[in-house]
Amino acid sequence: MKSILTFKPSGLVVGIYTEIIPLNTIGALKINRLTEIEFNNGTQEWEAKDRIGTVLFSHPSRQACVEWEHREFNKEET
């Protein structure tokens, strides 16, 4: 799984956190989640929801939701 980091002119680095690169060795981390992955008892599926609770992706496998999240938010800006 590839990990894309975007360096902003302000020095801010934006990307999906993984432990592939030990980011804590270059400075303090501030982590903000883009989604929450929770199990829906009614549908019996895992759901990736945005910050306002909209379901963006669902699947019986939590790992599939995590992989979707990485694909979706690691897209390179064009």
C-alpha positions as CSV (number, residue, x, y, z in Angstrom):
1,M,0.0,0.0,0.0
2,K,1.5,3.3,-1.0
3,S,1.4,6.4,1.2
4,I,1.3,9.9,-0.2
5,L,2.4,12.9,1.8
6,T,1.7,16.4,0.7
7,F,4.0,19.2,1.9
8,K,2.2,22.6,2.2
9,P,4.1,25.9,1.9
10,S,3.4,26.5,5.6
11,G,5.3,23.3,6.5
12,L,2.2,21.3,7.2
13,V,2.3,17.7,6.0
14,V,-1.0,16.2,5.0
15,G,-1.6,12.5,4.3
16,I,-2.9,9.2,5.6
17,Y,-1.0,8.1,8.7
18,T,0.8,4.8,8.5
19,E,3.8,3.5,10.3
20,I,5.7,3.1,7.0
21,I,7.4,6.5,7.7
22,P,8.2,7.2,11.3
23,L,6.7,10.8,11.2
24,N,7.2,11.4,14.9
25,T,11.0,11.5,14.3
26,I,10.6,14.7,12.3
27,G,8.4,16.6,14.7
28,A,5.2,16.6,16.8
29,L,2.2,15.0,15.3
30,K,-1.4,16.4,15.2
31,I,-3.8,13.7,14.0
32,N,-7.3,14.5,12.7
33,R,-9.3,11.6,11.4
34,L,-11.2,12.2,8.1
35,T,-13.5,9.3,8.7
36,E,-14.7,7.0,11.5
37,I,-15.1,3.3,10.8
38,E,-17.8,1.8,12.9
39,F,-19.9,-1.4,12.8
40,N,-23.6,-1.0,12.0
41,N,-25.5,-3.7,13.9
42,G,-28.6,-3.2,11.7
43,T,-26.9,-3.9,8.4
44,Q,-24.1,-6.1,9.8
45,E,-21.5,-4.1,7.9
46,W,-18.6,-1.8,8.8
47,E,-19.2,1.8,7.6
48,A,-16.7,4.6,6.9
49,K,-18.5,7.8,7.8
50,D,-17.3,11.4,7.3
51,R,-17.3,14.0,10.2
52,I,-21.0,14.7,9.8
53,G,-22.0,11.0,9.8
54,T,-22.6,10.5,6.1
55,V,-21.8,6.9,5.1
56,L,-19.1,7.0,2.4
57,F,-18.4,3.3,2.1
58,S,-19.6,0.1,3.8
59,H,-18.6,-3.5,3.6
60,P,-18.8,-6.7,5.8
61,S,-15.0,-6.5,6.3
62,R,-13.5,-3.8,8.4
63,Q,-10.2,-4.2,6.6
64,A,-12.0,-3.5,3.3
65,C,-13.2,-0.2,4.8
66,V,-9.6,0.7,5.9
67,E,-8.3,-0.2,2.4
68,W,-11.0,2.0,0.8
69,E,-10.1,4.9,3.1
70,H,-6.4,4.6,2.1
71,R,-7.2,4.4,-1.6
72,E,-9.8,7.3,-1.5
73,F,-7.7,9.7,0.6
74,N,-4.3,8.9,-0.9
75,K,-5.4,10.0,-4.4
76,E,-2.8,12.3,-5.9
77,E,-4.0,15.9,-6.5
78,T,-3.8,16.8,-10.2
